Amino acid sequence: MITVMDVKKAFNEKLKRVTGVGVGSHAIDEDIAGPIFFTSMNVISSSAVNKTLHRNNLRLRALYYPAKKLDKIDMYKVLADLEKEFRLSLEVKDRVLNVEDIKFDVDEEEGFMYFTFRVEYMTRYEKEEYDTMEVLEVREREV
């Protein structure tokens, strides 16, 4: 079984593995020393399908800031790497999630690159086990 945090962790790890760039945790309005990624995840929907299945639909986002502000070549190079590596799937624990709806943009004026996609997956919960009733005694009364 995988959780939404497992998905976010796998996303961050793959970003670092593919590009060699770390994922930061500072607020974006602070001084940024690139290259660095900032990531976020939005839960689009999360709902039970039935008693044992649960569906999650997530959007993952990465903002990339290059080492030199406004380094367009670096941003487009990183974008090409991300598009290639996240084109089909994202591995999370023992599962492979299909990547859908990839979007990206290079903001040449502000000096960052934006990359986002969706994943949807189902989680199976074990059926609850109950002790079976062995003997039932019924006493009847006349009214």
N, CA, C and O atoms as CSV, one atom per row, in Angstrom:
chain,resi,resn,atom,element,x,y,z
A,1,MET,N,N,0.843,-1.176,0.000
A,1,MET,CA,C,0.000,0.000,0.000
A,1,MET,C,C,0.893,1.246,0.000
A,1,MET,O,O,1.895,1.303,0.714
A,2,ILE,N,N,0.517,2.235,-0.807
A,2,ILE,CA,C,1.274,3.481,-0.839
A,2,ILE,C,C,0.401,4.634,-0.357
A,2,ILE,O,O,-0.823,4.603,-0.486
A,3,THR,N,N,1.051,5.646,0.198
A,3,THR,CA,C,0.348,6.823,0.696
A,3,THR,C,C,0.718,8.032,-0.168
A,3,THR,O,O,1.629,7.962,-0.993
A,4,VAL,N,N,0.003,9.131,0.031
A,4,VAL,CA,C,0.331,10.346,-0.726
A,4,VAL,C,C,1.742,10.832,-0.387
A,4,VAL,O,O,2.429,11.381,-1.249
A,5,MET,N,N,2.176,10.635,0.852
A,5,MET,CA,C,3.539,11.039,1.218
A,5,MET,C,C,4.589,10.164,0.532
A,5,MET,O,O,5.680,10.641,0.220
A,6,ASP,N,N,4.272,8.895,0.296
A,6,ASP,CA,C,5.182,8.035,-0.464
A,6,ASP,C,C,5.355,8.564,-1.888
A,6,ASP,O,O,6.455,8.527,-2.440
A,7,VAL,N,N,4.269,9.055,-2.477
A,7,VAL,CA,C,4.320,9.608,-3.834
A,7,VAL,C,C,5.199,10.854,-3.857
A,7,VAL,O,O,6.045,11.002,-4.739
A,8,LYS,N,N,5.005,11.745,-2.896
A,8,LYS,CA,C,5.803,12.986,-2.832
A,8,LYS,C,C,7.286,12.658,-2.630
A,8,LYS,O,O,8.151,13.270,-3.258
A,9,LYS,N,N,7.570,11.707,-1.768
A,9,LYS,CA,C,8.960,11.317,-1.511
A,9,LYS,C,C,9.604,10.743,-2.776
A,9,LYS,O,O,10.746,11.073,-3.098
A,10,ALA,N,N,8.873,9.887,-3.490
A,10,ALA,CA,C,9.400,9.300,-4.726
A,10,ALA,C,C,9.652,10.379,-5.780
A,10,ALA,O,O,10.638,10.315,-6.513
A,11,PHE,N,N,8.764,11.363,-5.852
A,11,PHE,CA,C,8.917,12.485,-6.787
A,11,PHE,C,C,10.190,13.269,-6.473
A,11,PHE,O,O,10.992,13.541,-7.366
A,12,ASN,N,N,10.372,13.629,-5.210
A,12,ASN,CA,C,11.563,14.385,-4.799
A,12,ASN,C,C,12.845,13.605,-5.070
A,12,ASN,O,O,13.826,14.163,-5.562
A,13,GLU,N,N,12.834,12.313,-4.747
A,13,GLU,CA,C,14.024,11.486,-4.959
A,13,GLU,C,C,14.362,11.347,-6.437
A,13,GLU,O,O,15.532,11.374,-6.818
A,14,LYS,N,N,13.328,11.198,-7.274
A,14,LYS,CA,C,13.586,11.061,-8.712
A,14,LYS,C,C,14.108,12.375,-9.292
A,14,LYS,O,O,14.997,12.360,-10.144
A,15,LEU,N,N,13.573,13.503,-8.846
A,15,LEU,CA,C,14.093,14.803,-9.300
A,15,LEU,C,C,15.591,14.904,-9.020
A,15,LEU,O,O,16.374,15.296,-9.884
A,16,LYS,N,N,15.970,14.544,-7.799
A,16,LYS,CA,C,17.380,14.640,-7.410
A,16,LYS,C,C,18.242,13.654,-8.198
A,16,LYS,O,O,19.341,13.998,-8.636
A,17,ARG,N,N,17.743,12.427,-8.379
A,17,ARG,CA,C,18.502,11.401,-9.098
A,17,ARG,C,C,18.694,11.778,-10.574
A,17,ARG,O,O,19.783,11.604,-11.121
A,18,VAL,N,N,17.652,12.288,-11.209
A,18,VAL,CA,C,17.698,12.602,-12.639
A,18,VAL,C,C,18.554,13.829,-12.934
A,18,VAL,O,O,19.301,13.846,-13.911
A,19,THR,N,N,18.446,14.855,-12.091
A,19,THR,CA,C,19.111,16.130,-12.385
A,19,THR,C,C,20.344,16.397,-11.535
A,19,THR,O,O,21.175,17.227,-11.902
A,20,GLY,N,N,20.476,15.707,-10.404
A,20,GLY,CA,C,21.565,15.987,-9.482
A,20,GLY,C,C,21.341,17.242,-8.657
A,20,GLY,O,O,22.248,17.702,-7.963
A,21,VAL,N,N,20.141,17.797,-8.730
A,21,VAL,CA,C,19.800,19.036,-8.025
A,21,VAL,C,C,18.944,18.696,-6.813
A,21,VAL,O,O,18.023,17.884,-6.904
A,22,GLY,N,N,19.250,19.322,-5.675
A,22,GLY,CA,C,18.505,19.066,-4.450
A,22,GLY,C,C,17.137,19.721,-4.435
A,22,GLY,O,O,16.841,20.620,-5.222
A,23,VAL,N,N,16.310,19.242,-3.511
A,23,VAL,CA,C,14.968,19.787,-3.313
A,23,VAL,C,C,14.985,20.587,-2.022
A,23,VAL,O,O,15.326,20.061,-0.963
A,24,GLY,N,N,14.618,21.856,-2.112
A,24,GLY,CA,C,14.654,22.744,-0.955
A,24,GLY,C,C,13.357,22.765,-0.185
A,24,GLY,O,O,12.314,22.316,-0.660
A,25,SER,N,N,13.451,23.303,1.025
A,25,SER,CA,C,12.264,23.396,1.870
A,25,SER,C,C,12.004,24.820,2.338
A,25,SER,O,O,11.143,25.045,3.188
A,26,HIS,N,N,12.740,25.781,1.791
A,26,HIS,CA,C,12.570,27.176,2.194
A,26,HIS,C,C,11.406,27.800,1.447
A,26,HIS,O,O,11.028,27.346,0.367
A,27,ALA,N,N,10.853,28.831,2.027
A,27,ALA,CA,C,9.802,29.584,1.349
A,27,ALA,C,C,10.389,30.259,0.116
A,27,ALA,O,O,11.551,30.664,0.115
A,28,ILE,N,N,9.597,30.375,-0.911
A,28,ILE,CA,C,10.079,30.901,-2.183
A,28,ILE,C,C,10.464,32.374,-2.095
A,28,ILE,O,O,11.275,32.836,-2.899
A,29,ASP,N,N,9.913,33.119,-1.151
A,29,ASP,CA,C,10.235,34.540,-1.075
A,29,ASP,C,C,11.583,34.816,-0.396
A,29,ASP,O,O,12.019,35.966,-0.340
A,30,GLU,N,N,12.241,33.783,0.116
A,30,GLU,CA,C,13.565,33.960,0.713
A,30,GLU,C,C,14.619,34.026,-0.388
A,30,GLU,O,O,14.335,33.732,-1.550
A,31,ASP,N,N,15.827,34.410,-0.016
A,31,ASP,CA,C,16.919,34.408,-0.990
A,31,ASP,C,C,17.173,32.976,-1.434
A,31,ASP,O,O,17.322,32.076,-0.607
A,32,ILE,N,N,17.220,32.775,-2.736
A,32,ILE,CA,C,17.355,31.436,-3.290
A,32,ILE,C,C,18.743,31.284,-3.882
A,32,ILE,O,O,19.151,32.069,-4.737
A,33,ALA,N,N,19.464,30.274,-3.427
A,33,ALA,CA,C,20.769,29.944,-3.993
A,33,ALA,C,C,20.583,28.690,-4.830
A,33,ALA,O,O,20.489,27.589,-4.287
A,34,GLY,N,N,20.529,28.846,-6.143
A,34,GLY,CA,C,20.289,27.719,-7.030
A,34,GLY,C,C,21.573,26.994,-7.364
A,34,GLY,O,O,22.640,27.460,-6.966
A,35,PRO,N,N,21.531,25.897,-8.061
A,35,PRO,CA,C,20.281,25.332,-8.557
A,35,PRO,C,C,19.519,24.626,-7.439
A,35,PRO,O,O,20.114,24.026,-6.544
A,36,ILE,N,N,18.193,24.709,-7.509
A,36,ILE,CA,C,17.355,24.101,-6.484
A,36,ILE,C,C,15.941,23.890,-7.026
A,36,ILE,O,O,15.456,24.651,-7.863
A,37,PHE,N,N,15.298,22.842,-6.529
A,37,PHE,CA,C,13.886,22.585,-6.814
A,37,PHE,C,C,13.067,22.882,-5.570
A,37,PHE,O,O,13.522,22.662,-4.447
A,38,PHE,N,N,11.869,23.376,-5.774
A,38,PHE,CA,C,10.848,23.439,-4.732
A,38,PHE,C,C,9.679,22.627,-5.258
A,38,PHE,O,O,9.256,22.812,-6.399
A,39,THR,N,N,9.154,21.729,-4.436
A,39,THR,CA,C,8.070,20.866,-4.905
A,39,THR,C,C,6.825,21.054,-4.058
A,39,THR,O,O,6.885,21.482,-2.905
A,40,SER,N,N,5.700,20.723,-4.664
A,40,SER,CA,C,4.433,20.730,-3.941
A,40,SER,C,C,3.545,19.644,-4.516
A,40,SER,O,O,3.769,19.152,-5.622
A,41,MET,N,N,2.532,19.282,-3.743
A,41,MET,CA,C,1.594,18.256,-4.166
A,41,MET,C,C,0.199,18.694,-3.753
A,41,MET,O,O,-0.022,19.098,-2.612
A,42,ASN,N,N,-0.739,18.610,-4.685
A,42,ASN,CA,C,-2.139,18.895,-4.387
A,42,ASN,C,C,-2.944,17.625,-4.567
A,42,ASN,O,O,-2.783,16.908,-5.555
A,43,VAL,N,N,-3.811,17.351,-3.607
A,43,VAL,CA,C,-4.720,16.220,-3.725
A,43,VAL,C,C,-5.942,16.727,-4.478
A,43,VAL,O,O,-6.731,17.504,-3.939
A,44,ILE,N,N,-6.097,16.289,-5.718
A,44,ILE,CA,C,-7.237,16.700,-6.531
A,44,ILE,C,C,-8.494,16.022,-6.018
A,44,ILE,O,O,-9.533,16.660,-5.849
A,45,SER,N,N,-8.389,14.719,-5.772
A,45,SER,CA,C,-9.513,13.982,-5.190
A,45,SER,C,C,-8.982,12.757,-4.471
A,45,SER,O,O,-7.947,12.196,-4.829
A,46,SER,N,N,-9.714,12.362,-3.456
A,46,SER,CA,C,-9.377,11.176,-2.673
A,46,SER,C,C,-10.691,10.615,-2.164
A,46,SER,O,O,-11.357,11.235,-1.336
A,47,SER,N,N,-11.067,9.440,-2.660
A,47,SER,CA,C,-12.375,8.914,-2.274
A,47,SER,C,C,-12.395,7.392,-2.297
A,47,SER,O,O,-11.650,6.743,-3.031
A,48,ALA,N,N,-13.271,6.854,-1.468
A,48,ALA,CA,C,-13.459,5.407,-1.417
A,48,ALA,C,C,-14.274,4.972,-2.629
A,48,ALA,O,O,-15.289,5.584,-2.962
A,49,VAL,N,N,-13.820,3.916,-3.278
A,49,VAL,CA,C,-14.559,3.339,-4.393
A,49,VAL,C,C,-15.567,2.335,-3.849
A,49,VAL,O,O,-16.712,2.276,-4.296
A,50,ASN,N,N,-15.120,1.551,-2.882
A,50,ASN,CA,C,-15.979,0.612,-2.158
A,50,ASN,C,C,-15.306,0.331,-0.812
A,50,ASN,O,O,-14.446,1.099,-0.381
A,51,LYS,N,N,-15.686,-0.751,-0.154
A,51,LYS,CA,C,-15.143,-1.023,1.185
A,51,LYS,C,C,-13.651,-1.312,1.196
A,51,LYS,O,O,-12.983,-1.083,2.204
A,52,THR,N,N,-13.123,-1.810,0.092
A,52,THR,CA,C,-11.711,-2.201,0.088
A,52,THR,C,C,-10.829,-1.391,-0.863
A,52,THR,O,O,-9.607,-1.529,-0.812
A,53,LEU,N,N,-11.402,-0.553,-1.723
A,53,LEU,CA,C,-10.604,0.220,-2.680
A,53,LEU,C,C,-10.735,1.720,-2.436
A,53,LEU,O,O,-11.816,2.227,-2.141
A,54,HIS,N,N,-9.602,2.417,-2.569
A,54,HIS,CA,C,-9.575,3.869,-2.405
A,54,HIS,C,C,-8.811,4.465,-3.584
A,54,HIS,O,O,-7.748,3.965,-3.950
A,55,ARG,N,N,-9.346,5.531,-4.180
A,55,ARG,CA,C,-8.719,6.171,-5.342
A,55,ARG,C,C,-8.167,7.536,-4.946
A,55,ARG,O,O,-8.853,8.331,-4.304
A,56,ASN,N,N,-6.911,7.801,-5.339
A,56,ASN,CA,C,-6.275,9.103,-5.128
A,56,ASN,C,C,-5.870,9.684,-6.475
A,56,ASN,O,O,-5.323,8.988,-7.329
A,57,ASN,N,N,-6.147,10.964,-6.648
A,57,ASN,CA,C,-5.775,11.694,-7.853
A,57,ASN,C,C,-4.951,12.899,-7.388
A,57,ASN,O,O,-5.470,13.778,-6.700
A,58,LEU,N,N,-3.668,12.939,-7.762
A,58,LEU,CA,C,-2.741,13.952,-7.248
A,58,LEU,C,C,-2.108,14.755,-8.376
A,58,LEU,O,O,-1.917,14.247,-9.481
A,59,ARG,N,N,-1.787,16.010,-8.090
A,59,ARG,CA,C,-0.989,16.830,-9.000
A,59,ARG,C,C,0.319,17.167,-8.294
A,59,ARG,O,O,0.324,17.704,-7.187
A,60,LEU,N,N,1.422,16.841,-8.955
A,60,LEU,CA,C,2.760,17.124,-8.437
A,60,LEU,C,C,3.357,18.282,-9.227
A,60,LEU,O,O,3.208,18.359,-10.447
A,61,ARG,N,N,4.038,19.185,-8.516
A,61,ARG,CA,C,4.634,20.364,-9.149
A,61,ARG,C,C,6.084,20.528,-8.700
A,61,ARG,O,O,6.440,20.234,-7.559
A,62,ALA,N,N,6.899,21.002,-9.622
A,62,ALA,CA,C,8.289,21.331,-9.295
A,62,ALA,C,C,8.612,22.692,-9.893
A,62,ALA,O,O,8.337,22.949,-11.065
A,63,LEU,N,N,9.197,23.557,-9.079
A,63,LEU,CA,C,9.743,24.832,-9.542
A,63,LEU,C,C,11.259,24.695,-9.506
A,63,LEU,O,O,11.823,24.282,-8.493
A,64,TYR,N,N,11.911,25.036,-10.595
A,64,TYR,CA,C,13.364,24.926,-10.679
A,64,TYR,C,C,13.969,26.314,-10.837
A,64,TYR,O,O,13.574,27.088,-11.708
A,65,TYR,N,N,14.936,26.610,-9.972
A,65,TYR,CA,C,15.698,27.857,-10.048
A,65,TYR,C,C,17.143,27.505,-10.381
A,65,TYR,O,O,17.786,26.785,-9.618
A,66,PRO,N,N,17.672,27.997,-11.507
A,66,PRO,CA,C,19.052,27.675,-11.891
A,66,PRO,C,C,20.073,28.408,-11.027
A,66,PRO,O,O,19.733,29.320,-10.273
A,67,ALA,N,N,21.336,27.989,-11.153
A,67,ALA,CA,C,22.417,28.617,-10.383
A,67,ALA,C,C,22.567,30.092,-10.753
A,67,ALA,O,O,22.746,30.942,-9.881
A,68,LYS,N,N,22.493,30.386,-12.042
A,68,LYS,CA,C,22.553,31.780,-12.503
A,68,LYS,C,C,21.135,32.209,-12.853
A,68,LYS,O,O,20.454,31.555,-13.642
A,69,LYS,N,N,20.706,33.296,-12.267
A,69,LYS,CA,C,19.360,33.782,-12.565
A,69,LYS,C,C,19.234,34.053,-14.064
A,69,LYS,O,O,20.147,34.587,-14.693
A,70,LEU,N,N,18.097,33.677,-14.614
A,70,LEU,CA,C,17.775,33.864,-16.033
A,70,LEU,C,C,18.647,33.024,-16.964
A,70,LEU,O,O,18.840,33.393,-18.122
A,71,ASP,N,N,19.178,31.900,-16.475
A,71,ASP,CA,C,19.970,30.992,-17.313
A,71,ASP,C,C,19.006,30.099,-18.100
A,71,ASP,O,O,18.684,28.989,-17.675
A,72,LYS,N,N,18.555,30.598,-19.245
A,72,LYS,CA,C,17.549,29.905,-20.053
A,72,LYS,C,C,18.043,28.549,-20.540
A,72,LYS,O,O,17.285,27.579,-20.550
A,73,ILE,N,N,19.290,28.475,-20.938
A,73,ILE,CA,C,19.834,27.217,-21.465
A,73,ILE,C,C,19.757,26.129,-20.406
A,73,ILE,O,O,19.338,25.010,-20.701
A,74,ASP,N,N,20.153,26.440,-19.180
A,74,ASP,CA,C,20.090,25.472,-18.086
A,74,ASP,C,C,18.649,25.050,-17.817
A,74,ASP,O,O,18.377,23.864,-17.629
A,75,MET,N,N,17.728,26.006,-17.797
A,75,MET,CA,C,16.324,25.679,-17.527
A,75,MET,C,C,15.752,24.758,-18.601
A,75,MET,O,O,15.051,23.800,-18.278
A,76,TYR,N,N,16.040,25.033,-19.868
A,76,TYR,CA,C,15.538,24.183,-20.949
A,76,TYR,C,C,16.198,22.806,-20.934
A,76,TYR,O,O,15.567,21.810,-21.289
A,77,LYS,N,N,17.454,22.748,-20.528
A,77,LYS,CA,C,18.145,21.459,-20.425
A,77,LYS,C,C,17.500,20.600,-19.328
A,77,LYS,O,O,17.231,19.418,-19.543
A,78,VAL,N,N,17.254,21.191,-18.160
A,78,VAL,CA,C,16.604,20.473,-17.058
A,78,VAL,C,C,15.189,20.072,-17.461
A,78,VAL,O,O,14.746,18.968,-17.145
A,79,LEU,N,N,14.483,20.947,-18.147
A,79,LEU,CA,C,13.132,20.640,-18.611
A,79,LEU,C,C,13.131,19.429,-19.533
A,79,LEU,O,O,12.268,18.560,-19.412
A,80,ALA,N,N,14.089,19.361,-20.455
A,80,ALA,CA,C,14.187,18.221,-21.371
A,80,ALA,C,C,14.442,16.926,-20.599
A,80,ALA,O,O,13.863,15.889,-20.920
A,81,ASP,N,N,15.306,16.985,-19.585
A,81,ASP,CA,C,15.573,15.798,-18.758
A,81,ASP,C,C,14.313,15.348,-18.024
A,81,ASP,O,O,14.009,14.156,-17.983
A,82,LEU,N,N,13.583,16.295,-17.445
A,82,LEU,CA,C,12.367,15.954,-16.704
A,82,LEU,C,C,11.300,15.385,-17.624
A,82,LEU,O,O,10.646,14.397,-17.291
A,83,GLU,N,N,11.128,16.005,-18.768
A,83,GLU,CA,C,10.120,15.522,-19.712
A,83,GLU,C,C,10.425,14.089,-20.145
A,83,GLU,O,O,9.519,13.263,-20.268
A,84,LYS,N,N,11.696,13.803,-20.372
A,84,LYS,CA,C,12.106,12.451,-20.776
A,84,LYS,C,C,11.877,11.448,-19.646
A,84,LYS,O,O,11.333,10.369,-19.881
A,85,GLU,N,N,12.280,11.788,-18.437
A,85,GLU,CA,C,12.222,10.850,-17.314
A,85,GLU,C,C,10.818,10.652,-16.738
A,85,GLU,O,O,10.504,9.564,-16.257
A,86,PHE,N,N,9.972,11.679,-16.779
A,86,PHE,CA,C,8.627,11.569,-16.218
A,86,PHE,C,C,7.568,11.364,-17.300
A,86,PHE,O,O,6.372,11.434,-17.017
A,87,ARG,N,N,7.996,11.114,-18.525
A,87,ARG,CA,C,7.086,11.005,-19.660
A,87,ARG,C,C,6.022,9.925,-19.480
A,87,ARG,O,O,4.871,10.126,-19.867
A,88,LEU,N,N,6.382,8.809,-18.913
A,88,LEU,CA,C,5.455,7.688,-18.827
A,88,LEU,C,C,5.045,7.318,-17.412
A,88,LEU,O,O,3.873,7.038,-17.161
A,89,SER,N,N,5.993,7.313,-16.483
A,89,SER,CA,C,5.652,6.735,-15.183
A,89,SER,C,C,6.494,7.305,-14.050
A,89,SER,O,O,7.527,7.941,-14.258
A,90,LEU,N,N,6.003,7.047,-12.841
A,90,LEU,CA,C,6.703,7.389,-11.605
A,90,LEU,C,C,6.666,6.151,-10.721
A,90,LEU,O,O,5.591,5.657,-10.381
A,91,GLU,N,N,7.842,5.651,-10.348
A,91,GLU,CA,C,7.913,4.474,-9.484
A,91,GLU,C,C,7.776,4.906,-8.034
A,91,GLU,O,O,8.499,5.782,-7.561
A,92,VAL,N,N,6.835,4.276,-7.335
A,92,VAL,CA,C,6.595,4.550,-5.918
A,92,VAL,C,C,6.560,3.207,-5.199
A,92,VAL,O,O,5.652,2.402,-5.405
A,93,LYS,N,N,7.560,2.979,-4.355
A,93,LYS,CA,C,7.724,1.688,-3.668
A,93,LYS,C,C,7.692,0.571,-4.698
A,93,LYS,O,O,8.512,0.557,-5.615
A,94,ASP,N,N,6.759,-0.367,-4.564
A,94,ASP,CA,C,6.690,-1.499,-5.487
A,94,ASP,C,C,5.682,-1.269,-6.614
A,94,ASP,O,O,5.337,-2.208,-7.330
A,95,ARG,N,N,5.209,-0.035,-6.778
A,95,ARG,CA,C,4.198,0.295,-7.790
A,95,ARG,C,C,4.798,1.209,-8.857
A,95,ARG,O,O,5.791,1.896,-8.619
A,96,VAL,N,N,4.185,1.203,-10.019
A,96,VAL,CA,C,4.545,2.117,-11.102
A,96,VAL,C,C,3.276,2.874,-11.475
A,96,VAL,O,O,2.316,2.283,-11.970
A,97,LEU,N,N,3.275,4.196,-11.234
A,97,LEU,CA,C,2.097,5.019,-11.494
A,97,LEU,C,C,2.213,5.681,-12.862
A,97,LEU,O,O,3.277,6.176,-13.234
A,98,ASN,N,N,1.113,5.685,-13.605
A,98,ASN,CA,C,1.090,6.355,-14.903
A,98,ASN,C,C,1.079,7.866,-14.706
A,98,ASN,O,O,0.319,8.392,-13.894
A,99,VAL,N,N,1.923,8.548,-15.451
A,99,VAL,CA,C,1.993,10.008,-15.418
A,99,VAL,C,C,1.075,10.545,-16.510
A,99,VAL,O,O,1.133,10.105,-17.659
A,100,GLU,N,N,0.226,11.502,-16.136
A,100,GLU,CA,C,-0.731,12.077,-17.080
A,100,GLU,C,C,-0.658,13.603,-17.032
A,100,GLU,O,O,-0.205,14.185,-16.046
A,101,ASP,N,N,-1.098,14.223,-18.085
A,101,ASP,CA,C,-1.318,15.674,-18.128
A,101,ASP,C,C,-0.067,16.471,-17.745
A,101,ASP,O,O,-0.117,17.334,-16.869
A,102,ILE,N,N,1.051,16.173,-18.408
A,102,ILE,CA,C,2.296,16.912,-18.146
A,102,ILE,C,C,2.175,18.330,-18.707
A,102,ILE,O,O,1.755,18.533,-19.846
A,103,LYS,N,N,2.555,19.300,-17.879
A,103,LYS,CA,C,2.584,20.703,-18.307
A,103,LYS,C,C,3.892,21.319,-17.820
A,103,LYS,O,O,4.419,20.932,-16.778
A,104,PHE,N,N,4.405,22.273,-18.576
A,104,PHE,CA,C,5.645,22.934,-18.172
A,104,PHE,C,C,5.720,24.313,-18.803
A,104,PHE,O,O,5.046,24.611,-19.789
A,105,ASP,N,N,6.558,25.139,-18.206
A,105,ASP,CA,C,6.749,26.493,-18.713
A,105,ASP,C,C,8.070,27.026,-18.171
A,105,ASP,O,O,8.441,26.753,-17.030
A,106,VAL,N,N,8.765,27.778,-18.990
A,106,VAL,CA,C,9.972,28.470,-18.555
A,106,VAL,C,C,9.630,29.952,-18.490
A,106,VAL,O,O,9.322,30.576,-19.506
A,107,ASP,N,N,9.687,30.504,-17.289
A,107,ASP,CA,C,9.425,31.930,-17.095
A,107,ASP,C,C,10.754,32.665,-17.242
A,107,ASP,O,O,11.534,32.765,-16.296
A,108,GLU,N,N,10.993,33.172,-18.436
A,108,GLU,CA,C,12.277,33.811,-18.735
A,108,GLU,C,C,12.438,35.156,-18.034
A,108,GLU,O,O,13.563,35.605,-17.815
A,109,GLU,N,N,11.340,35.799,-17.682
A,109,GLU,CA,C,11.422,37.094,-16.996
A,109,GLU,C,C,11.760,36.930,-15.519
A,109,GLU,O,O,12.590,37.666,-14.984
A,110,GLU,N,N,11.116,35.960,-14.854
A,110,GLU,CA,C,11.336,35.744,-13.416
A,110,GLU,C,C,12.490,34.787,-13.139
A,110,GLU,O,O,13.035,34.778,-12.035
A,111,GLY,N,N,12.867,33.981,-14.132
A,111,GLY,CA,C,14.031,33.118,-13.993
A,111,GLY,C,C,13.785,31.785,-13.310
A,111,GLY,O,O,14.630,31.320,-12.546
A,112,PHE,N,N,12.630,31.153,-13.575
A,112,PHE,CA,C,12.394,29.816,-13.040
A,112,PHE,C,C,11.655,28.971,-14.062
A,112,PHE,O,O,11.061,29.487,-15.009
A,113,MET,N,N,11.701,27.658,-13.851
A,113,MET,CA,C,11.027,26.699,-14.711
A,113,MET,C,C,9.979,25.969,-13.880
A,113,MET,O,O,10.220,25.622,-12.723
A,114,TYR,N,N,8.823,25.742,-14.477
A,114,TYR,CA,C,7.673,25.133,-13.816
A,114,TYR,C,C,7.363,23.821,-14.524
A,114,TYR,O,O,7.245,23.795,-15.749
A,115,PHE,N,N,7.227,22.720,-13.763
A,115,PHE,CA,C,6.949,21.401,-14.332
A,115,PHE,C,C,5.894,20.726,-13.466
A,115,PHE,O,O,6.048,20.660,-12.246
A,116,THR,N,N,4.824,20.225,-14.078
A,116,THR,CA,C,3.745,19.613,-13.303
A,116,THR,C,C,3.117,18.447,-14.064
A,116,THR,O,O,3.137,18.409,-15.295
A,117,PHE,N,N,2.563,17.506,-13.318
A,117,PHE,CA,C,1.835,16.382,-13.911
A,117,PHE,C,C,0.897,15.777,-12.871
A,117,PHE,O,O,0.966,16.089,-11.682
A,118,ARG,N,N,0.013,14.898,-13.362
A,118,ARG,CA,C,-0.948,14.218,-12.492
A,118,ARG,C,C,-0.630,12.729,-12.427
A,118,ARG,O,O,-0.101,12.148,-13.375
A,119,VAL,N,N,-0.960,12.129,-11.296
A,119,VAL,CA,C,-0.951,10.672,-11.152
A,119,VAL,C,C,-2.247,10.270,-10.457
A,119,VAL,O,O,-2.778,11.002,-9.621
A,120,GLU,N,N,-2.735,9.108,-10.816
A,120,GLU,CA,C,-3.925,8.564,-10.170
A,120,GLU,C,C,-3.635,7.106,-9.848
A,120,GLU,O,O,-3.074,6.377,-10.667
A,121,TYR,N,N,-4.019,6.693,-8.660
A,121,TYR,CA,C,-3.768,5.308,-8.279
A,121,TYR,C,C,-4.831,4.832,-7.297
A,121,TYR,O,O,-5.518,5.625,-6.653
A,122,MET,N,N,-4.941,3.514,-7.206
A,122,MET,CA,C,-5.894,2.876,-6.298
A,122,MET,C,C,-5.111,2.185,-5.188
A,122,MET,O,O,-4.023,1.652,-5.410
A,123,THR,N,N,-5.679,2.205,-4.009
A,123,THR,CA,C,-5.109,1.502,-2.866
A,123,THR,C,C,-6.129,0.488,-2.390
A,123,THR,O,O,-7.314,0.792,-2.246
A,124,ARG,N,N,-5.651,-0.722,-2.149
A,124,ARG,CA,C,-6.541,-1.778,-1.660
A,124,ARG,C,C,-6.328,-1.947,-0.163
A,124,ARG,O,O,-5.204,-2.119,0.307
A,125,TYR,N,N,-7.429,-1.893,0.571
A,125,TYR,CA,C,-7.392,-2.145,2.007
A,125,TYR,C,C,-7.853,-3.571,2.247
A,125,TYR,O,O,-8.729,-4.085,1.552
A,126,GLU,N,N,-7.250,-4.194,3.239
A,126,GLU,CA,C,-7.633,-5.561,3.566
A,126,GLU,C,C,-9.054,-5.589,4.106
A,126,GLU,O,O,-9.485,-4.686,4.823
A,127,LYS,N,N,-9.761,-6.632,3.747
A,127,LYS,CA,C,-11.110,-6.800,4.261
A,127,LYS,C,C,-11.028,-7.068,5.756
A,127,LYS,O,O,-10.172,-7.823,6.217
A,128,GLU,N,N,-11.919,-6.448,6.502
A,128,GLU,CA,C,-11.898,-6.638,7.948
A,128,GLU,C,C,-12.339,-8.056,8.293
A,128,GLU,O,O,-13.307,-8.583,7.743
A,129,GLU,N,N,-11.605,-8.647,9.211
A,129,GLU,CA,C,-11.915,-10.003,9.661
A,129,GLU,C,C,-12.711,-9.928,10.954
A,129,GLU,O,O,-12.371,-9.168,11.861
A,130,TYR,N,N,-13.751,-10.705,11.031
A,130,TYR,CA,C,-14.571,-10.769,12.234
A,130,TYR,C,C,-14.623,-12.210,12.712
A,130,TYR,O,O,-14.552,-13.143,11.913
A,131,ASP,N,N,-14.749,-12.385,14.029
A,131,ASP,CA,C,-14.953,-13.727,14.564
A,131,ASP,C,C,-16.355,-14.174,14.195
A,131,ASP,O,O,-17.320,-13.419,14.314
A,132,THR,N,N,-16.447,-15.414,13.748
A,132,THR,CA,C,-17.778,-15.919,13.412
A,132,THR,C,C,-18.474,-16.409,14.671
A,132,THR,O,O,-17.842,-16.911,15.600
A,133,MET,N,N,-19.766,-16.253,14.677
A,133,MET,CA,C,-20.564,-16.666,15.821
A,133,MET,C,C,-20.730,-18.181,15.750
A,133,MET,O,O,-21.085,-18.731,14.707
A,134,GLU,N,N,-20.470,-18.844,16.873
A,134,GLU,CA,C,-20.538,-20.297,16.859
A,134,GLU,C,C,-21.912,-20.813,17.263
A,134,GLU,O,O,-22.522,-21.593,16.532
A,135,VAL,N,N,-22.397,-20.389,18.405
A,135,VAL,CA,C,-23.688,-20.889,18.892
A,135,VAL,C,C,-24.541,-19.696,19.295
A,135,VAL,O,O,-24.083,-18.786,19.985
A,136,LEU,N,N,-25.763,-19.724,18.859
A,136,LEU,CA,C,-26.702,-18.680,19.224
A,136,LEU,C,C,-27.885,-19.341,19.904
A,136,LEU,O,O,-28.560,-20.195,19.330
A,137,GLU,N,N,-28.116,-18.935,21.122
A,137,GLU,CA,C,-29.268,-19.471,21.843
A,137,GLU,C,C,-30.380,-18.445,21.801
A,137,GLU,O,O,-30.174,-17.270,22.106
A,138,VAL,N,N,-31.560,-18.902,21.420
A,138,VAL,CA,C,-32.711,-18.016,21.346
A,138,VAL,C,C,-33.738,-18.503,22.349
A,138,VAL,O,O,-34.108,-19.677,22.347
A,139,ARG,N,N,-34.194,-17.617,23.195
A,139,ARG,CA,C,-35.235,-17.951,24.167
A,139,ARG,C,C,-36.507,-17.237,23.753
A,139,ARG,O,O,-36.523,-16.028,23.522
A,140,GLU,N,N,-37.530,-17.989,23.670
A,140,GLU,CA,C,-38.808,-17.404,23.266
A,140,GLU,C,C,-39.725,-17.300,24.468
A,140,GLU,O,O,-39.728,-18.165,25.345
A,141,ARG,N,N,-40.507,-16.223,24.496
A,141,ARG,CA,C,-41.505,-16.033,25.543
A,141,ARG,C,C,-42.849,-15.832,24.890
A,141,ARG,O,O,-42.952,-15.273,23.798
A,142,GLU,N,N,-43.851,-16.283,25.554
A,142,GLU,CA,C,-45.199,-16.027,25.055
A,142,GLU,C,C,-45.677,-14.709,25.604
A,142,GLU,O,O,-45.418,-14.385,26.763
A,143,VAL,N,N,-46.356,-13.960,24.805
A,143,VAL,CA,C,-46.849,-12.655,25.228
A,143,VAL,C,C,-48.338,-12.680,25.396
A,143,VAL,O,O,-48.936,-11.665,25.750
